[in-house]
Amino acid sequence: MKRTVNETQHQTLVRLIAALDKQQPVTVTYFKEEKTEAGKKTGRLVETVRTIEIYDVTVSLDGDILIVAMDRETGESRNFRLDRIQAYTVHRTAYTVTRPARADDKPAKRPEQGIATVTVIYPIDAPIAARIAQLADQLAA
């Protein structure tokens, strides 16, 4: 188990993208925002452990790096903020959750309000260090 407190966010991101490239599931210890039974956020963070299958890395309008992944427990797509991941373990097994196909191949329309994300595209044939450098350049822009 890797603890994110012992490494930089850059190192964590490199390892999670490597897991994405190899299509290896990752178990994360994560702080998520607590919700009431009605679904309203309380502002309190609670620790949870999830095994996920990463399929994208995006950046929110607020500048947060989001790990987009399928949750093995629920079979649903979830976003995980990189800065809220406390620890992770990359497994040597393969993906098992089927990701739902998009209705079309066009990018999703940007919402008029609320959280929007930008998909960062990087070449899959480039070494991982080059892809991370490209991601950092795009985040700075």
Residue pairs with C-beta under 8 A, 6 or more apart in sequence:
1 87
1 88
1 89
2 12
2 15
2 87
2 88
2 89
3 86
3 87
4 12
4 85
4 86
4 87
4 88
5 86
9 65
9 82
9 83
10 132
10 136
12 82
12 85
12 88
13 57
13 65
13 82
13 132
13 135
14 128
14 129
14 132
15 88
15 90
16 26
16 54
16 57
16 67
16 82
16 88
16 90
17 54
17 57
17 128
17 131
17 132
18 90
18 128
19 25
19 26
19 54
19 90
20 54
20 55
20 57
21 124
21 128
23 53
23 94
23 95
24 90
24 91
24 92
24 93
24 94
24 95
25 51
25 52
25 53
25 72
25 90
25 91
25 93
25 94
25 95
25 96
26 51
26 52
26 53
26 54
26 69
26 88
26 89
26 90
26 91
27 49
27 50
27 51
27 52
27 88
27 89
27 91
28 49
28 50
28 51
28 52
28 80
28 85
28 86
28 87
28 88
29 47
29 48
29 49
29 85
29 86
29 87
29 88
30 47
30 48
30 49
30 50
30 80
30 84
30 85
30 86
31 45
31 46
31 47
31 48
31 84
31 86
32 45
32 46
32 48
32 84
33 41
33 42
33 43
33 44
33 45
33 46
34 41
34 42
34 43
34 44
34 45
34 46
35 41
35 42
36 42
45 84
47 86
50 71
50 72
50 73
50 78
50 80
51 71
51 72
51 73
51 91
52 67
52 69
52 70
52 71
52 72
52 78
52 80
53 69
53 70
53 72
53 95
53 96
53 97
53 99
54 67
54 68
54 69
55 68
55 69
55 70
55 99
56 68
56 69
56 119
57 65
57 66
57 67
57 68
57 120
57 135
58 65
58 66
58 68
58 79
58 117
58 118
58 119
58 120
59 65
59 66
59 117
59 118
59 120
59 138
59 139
60 66
60 115
60 116
60 117
61 115
61 116
61 117
61 118
62 115
63 139
64 81
64 82
64 83
65 81
65 82
65 83
65 139
66 79
66 80
66 81
66 82
66 117
67 79
67 80
67 81
67 82
67 85
68 77
68 78
68 79
68 80
69 77
69 78
69 80
70 76
70 77
70 78
70 95
70 97
70 99
71 77
71 78
71 97
72 96
72 97
75 97
77 99
77 100
79 117
107 119
110 116
120 135
120 138
120 139
122 131
122 134
122 135
123 131
123 134
126 134
